[in-house]
């Protein structure tokens, strides 16, 4: 058939063709044939996408491209292929969030944390970049956490292109991993008041019109915004602060046995809310750490009690003798101590990457009651977790993937340089039922130091030239 005759195919035939499409690759290639096909693919996808959203669309993996710092590729784990026709132009830094097709990046050119949203799938008539107001940090965070790891994770409530005046953003940021909330149209963020019980948040999610967050000790809260009685600060300060309602009480704080290396909140395609805990240490290693910490505490208490029982007069006399001796000594040339052994011991701690050793899944009893229940299966769902907005997809939609499994990417930011030295290697698959690990996309060793991969659920738009 001549190329000019492709445009003559009827909608019934085009409908039969596009009905077999499963991902954005197929729509992009189909729409690039001619303008009528481009228009038809957009209309068909827009109709079918409502079904995708209802059943949770299969995410793709944004991966670094060797030799191209500003270019990322899209990897389809269901087909085990890299789509060379679709390349994304993105900043050469870690992506700290992926939600509703948008990717979050930290702009560290400012003395404050500024978040930038980039949608590489947006059409020419839509916004492809949104800059949010700066996040205010305390003095410690301003010094220590200003790079792309200053924000652990960011999620959206809705697609800003679909709801430009009605979307919300929640960010986990800073060394204490606290929360900040932004509502479209505002010039400020709302912040949480200090809370001794709930610290170091791991994940957030918008679920059935409400926002929820989980910390590393299984403390799960519902997030509210409440107005101050008297607004603090200037005109750009938020009139609201964040309040928490406990959904699940946390475990014993500061114990390694109760600590998870990371945690996630995931909504299944059936509308249930799951709490997933990710461990980097075995239970034996966690118990051993708790024993070591308790022994250190006992020694510290004993030393303190012994010091307080000393005779203060004798102590002052001893100090005076030492000071007199120092004054009478000759000044000797300073010799720098040999720190090579200490440095070698410190570096030895990081000669192995942090790897996941176990995942545990709980189902939350919402909205009927509080608490959660440990489950040994996810009813055929496939979970996708990492720096992305956590996603769950029915296994019937992706038969080539392992059902009742968790597909995860490397997102351990506490000692992030440790894994980057090995090429962002903690990426794999965990089967919830048989507790076995597997692999999906494995970055090459030459990718060490490059931004880690992240899952994204792309939104196909009517501008195929942007991504093909």
N, C-alpha and C positions, 0 to 999 in steps of 0.2 A: 504494500500500500504506500502511495506517495505521501511524503510528509505533510503536504497540504490537506490530505484527506483525513488526518487524525481528528481534525476539528469537526468532522461530519458525524462522528459516532454519537449515537443517541444517549440520553441520560440513563436509560435502562441498562445499557451495556456498561457505561461508566460506573453505574451503581453496583453492578456485579463485580467489577474490578476492585473498586475501592472498599467494598464490603470485606475483602480479604486482608485489608491492611491492618497491621497491629501496632505500628509505631511511627514516629515522626519521619524516619528515613523514607518510608514508602510514600508518604504524602508529599515530601519535598521533591523527590524524584519525579513523581507523577505530575505535580504542578509545574515542573520545569519544562515539560514537553511543549506546551502552547498555552496561550492566554485563556481559552475556554476551559481547558483542563485545570488550570490554576484556579480559576473562579469556582469550578465544580468541586475541586478538592477542598477548598476552603469552606464551602457551604456544607459539604458532607461531613468534614471533620468537626465543624462547629456543632452539628446535630449529634454526631456520635460521641463527641467529647463529654456531653452531659452524662452519657452512660459510663464513660471512662471514669468520670469524677465520682459517680455513684458507687462504682466498684473498685475505685482506686487504681489509677493508671500505673503501668509498669515503668519505674524510673530508669533512666540511662545514667551512665557514669561519665562525669567530666574528668578527663585524664590529661596529664601533661604530655606534650609532644617533644620528643628528643630533638635538640637543635633549634627549637622555636620557642623562645621564652614568652612571647606575647600570644601564642596560639595554643588552644586546647582542643582536644579531640573528644568525640562522643563514642563511648564504647557500649555496645549492647550485650549484656551478660547472658541474655536468653539465647542469642545467636552466636555468642563468643566471637564477635567481629568488631572491628573498629571501622566506623564509617568515614572514609577518607573524603567523601563529597561534602561533609558537614564539618566545618572548622569554626571555632569560636575565638574571637579576639577579646582577650581578657587580661587584666593586670597580672603581672608575674609575682604573685603573692598568694598566701593561703586564703581560700574562700571560707569565711566564718559562718556561712549559713546558706541554705538553699530552700526556698519556699515558694510555691505557686509559680514555678518557672523563673523566679528571680534569684540572683546570686548576690550575696552580701560581701563587701570588702571594706577593710579599714583604711581610711586615708590618714596616714601618720605624718603628714606634712604640717599638721597643726599641733599646738601644745595640748589640745584636747582630743578625745576620741571622736572621730567623725565617720559615720557609716555612709557608704554609697551602695545603692541598689542598682544592679545592671541586669537588664533582660535582653539577652542576645537573640531571643526569638521574637521580639516585638516587630510589628510592621512599621512602615514609614509614618503612618498616621498616629502611632502610639508612642508613649514615652518609653525610651530604652534605658534611661538613667534617672535616678532620683537621689538627691543628696538630702540627708536628714540633719536636723540641728545637732550640734556637738553634745556629747554625753559629758556631764560634769564629773570629774574624778577627785578623790581626796589626794592629799599630798603624796602618800606612798604609791598609789596607783599612777599618778602623773609621772613619776620617775621610773617605775618599774615595768609598766605594762602599756607602752605606747605603740608597739608594732602590731602586725596583723594577728598576733596571739593575745592582744589585749581584750578581745571579745571572744568568748568561748563559743557562743551560738546565738543565732538570731532567727526568729520565725515571724511570719506574716499571718494575719487573720484571713485576708482575702487578697485577690489579685488587684493591685492598685490601678491597672488599666481597665478592669471591669468595674471597680468601685473606687474611683479617684477621691471621693469625699467621705469614704466610710471604711477605711482600713486601719488596722492597728499593728504595731510592731512591739515585740518584747525581746530585749537583749539580755544575755548573761555576760557580765563584763568584770574586768578588774581582778586583782589578786584574791579578793574574797569571794569572787564569783557571785555577785549580787545581781538584782534585777533592776531594769529600767523599762518604762513603758512609754510608747509614743502613739498619739492618735493623729490621723491625717488632719492637716490644717493648722496644727499647733506649732508654736515656735520653741517648744520646750519638751523635756522628758519628765515623767513622774517617777519618783524613786521610793524604794522601800525604807522604812525606818529600821534602825539596828534591831536585830532579834537574836538573843543568845541561844535559842533552841534551834532555829532554822538557819543554817549557814551553808555556803558553798553549793549553789544550785547546779544541777547537771543538765536538765532539759525542761522545756516548756512546750505547751501545746494549746491550741484553741479547739475546744471540744464542745459541740452543741451550744454554741453561743457564749461559752465561758472559757476563761483562761486558767490553766493548771500548771503547776511546776513541781518538780521532784528534786530532792537533794541526794547527796551520796550516802545518806544513812536511812533511806527509804521514807523520809518525811515528805508527804505529798500534801499540797495546799491548793486551795482555790484562790485566785487573785482578784481583788476588788480595787477600784479607785475610790478614794474618799477625799472630800474637800477639807482643806485646813480651815480651822475657825478663823485664823488670821494668816493671810498669805505671806510667806517669808520671802525675803530677797526683793529684787527689782521686778520690772515689768515682764522680763523673760523667764522668771521663775515659775514653776508649775504651781497652780492653785490646789493641786491634788497630791496625795501620796498613796502608796500601795499598802493595802491591808491583806492579811492572809487568814483564811479559814481552814482549819486542819481537816483533811480527808483521811489521812493515814498517819498515825504517830510514828516518828522515827525510832530507830533502834538506839542502843546505848552509844552515845557520842564519844569520839576519840578512841574507840576500840577498833583495831584492824579487822577483827572477826565480823564486825557489823558494817564495815566500809566496803563499798563497791567502787571499782576503778572508774566506772561510768554508769550512767543510768538513763533510761529513755521512757517516754510516754508515747504509745502508739495506738491509734484508732484503727480497729479492724474494719473490713468491708461490711461486717454485720452490725457495726455501730458500737462494739464493745471497746472499752479502754483498757489497754494492757500496760503494765509496768515491767520493764526489762532491766535487769541488773547484769553488768558486765564486770568480770573479775580478771585481774592480771596476775594475781597471786593465788596459789592453792590454799586450801584451808589450813594445811599443816604449816605453810609459810606464814600465814596470817596469825595463827596461834603463837608461833615462835616470836613474831614481832611483838605481840602483846606481852609475852613473858619478858622479853628484853626491856620493854618500856616500863613494866612494873618494877623490875629489878633496879633500873635507873632511878625511878621515883623513890624506892626504899633507901638506896644509897644517898640520894640527895637529902632526904629527910634526916637520916642518921648523921650526916655531916653537919647539917644545920643545927641539930640539937646539941652535938658535941661542941660546936663553936660557941653557942650561947651559954654553955656551962663553964667556959673558961673564965679564969679570974681576969677582969679587965685591967687591973693595975699591973699585973705581970705582963699582959699583952702590950700595954703602952710602954713599959720598960724595955721589952724586947725590941719593939719598933724603934725606940730611941737609940739603942745600941747599934742596930743595923744602920740607921741614918748616920751615926757618928763614924762607923767603919767606912761607909761610902764616901764621906767627905774627906777622909784621910787617904783614900786610895788614889793612885795616879791614873790619869785619864789614858786609857789604852785605845789603840786603833780598833775601830769597829769592824768586825768580821761578819759579813752577811751569812746567815744560817743556810745550810743546805736544805732546800725545800723539795728537791727532786723526788725524794722517796715519798713525801706527803702527796705531791702532785701525782705521782704514779699510782698511789693507792686510791686517790680520788677519781682519777680517770678509769681505774679498773672497775669502778661501780657501773660505768656506762659502756662496758665492752660487749654487752648483749642488749638487744632491743627489748622493749616491753611488749609482750605478746599476750593475747587473750587466752585464758585457760578454762573459762566456763561462763555460761549465760544462765540466768534464772528468770523465769517469766511468772508474773502474777496477774490475775484479773481483778480489776477494781469493781466493787459492788455499787456502781453508780446507776441512777440517782437514788436508789432505794435506801442505801445505808452506807456507813463508812467502813473502812477496812479493805483488805485484799486477801486473795486466795491463791496459793501456789498451784500452778497447773503444769502438767507434763506434756501437753500438746496444744497447738494453736489452731486446731480444727482445719488443717489444710492450708492455712494462710502462709504467706511468705513475707517476712518482715525485712525492711531495709533501714538500717540505722547508721549513724555516723554524725558528721557535722550538719547533715541535712535535716529538714523537717521530716520526722520519722514517718514511714509509709508502710502500709500493709496491703498486699494484693492476693486475691484468691489464686490458688495453684492452677485452677482450670484455665486461667487466662495466660499462663506461661508454663505449659507442660514440660518444657525442657529443663526447668529449674526444679530444685529439690523442695517438695512440700514440707510443711512443719519446720521450716528452717529460718535462720536469721542470717541475712547477707550484710556484712559490716565492712566499714572502711576504717582506716587508721585515724583516730581523733583524740589521741592521748596528748593533751596540751600541757599538762602539769610539768613534764620534762620533755617538751616537744623536740628539742634538738637531739635527744637520745635516739628516737626512731628515724628522724630525717637523715641521720648519718648512715642508716642502713637502707634508705630508699623507701620510706613510708611503708614498712613491710607488714604491719598488723592488719592485713586485709584478707577476708576469707568468708567461710560459710560454717554455721553451727547448726546441727540438727537437734531440735529440742527434745525429740523422742529418744534417740539412741545416744545422744551426748557426743557425737563424733564431729570432728572438724574436717573441712575441705577448703578448696581454693576456688576463686573465680578469677578476676583480673589481678595479675601479679606484675607490679611495676618492675622494670629491669633495674639492675644494680646501678646502671649509669644514670638512673633518674634520682639518685640520692641528692638530697638538698633541694629538690624541686617541690613545688606545691603538691600536697597530697590530693588524691582523687576524692570526688564528692558526688553523691547521687543527686540527680535533678529530674523533676517531672516537667518536661518542656511543654509549652503551649504553642502549637503550630498556628502561624498567622498567614496573612495573604501576601507576604513578601518573601518569596522563595529565594530571590537573589541574595538576600542577606546571609543565608546560611548554606547555600549550595556552592 
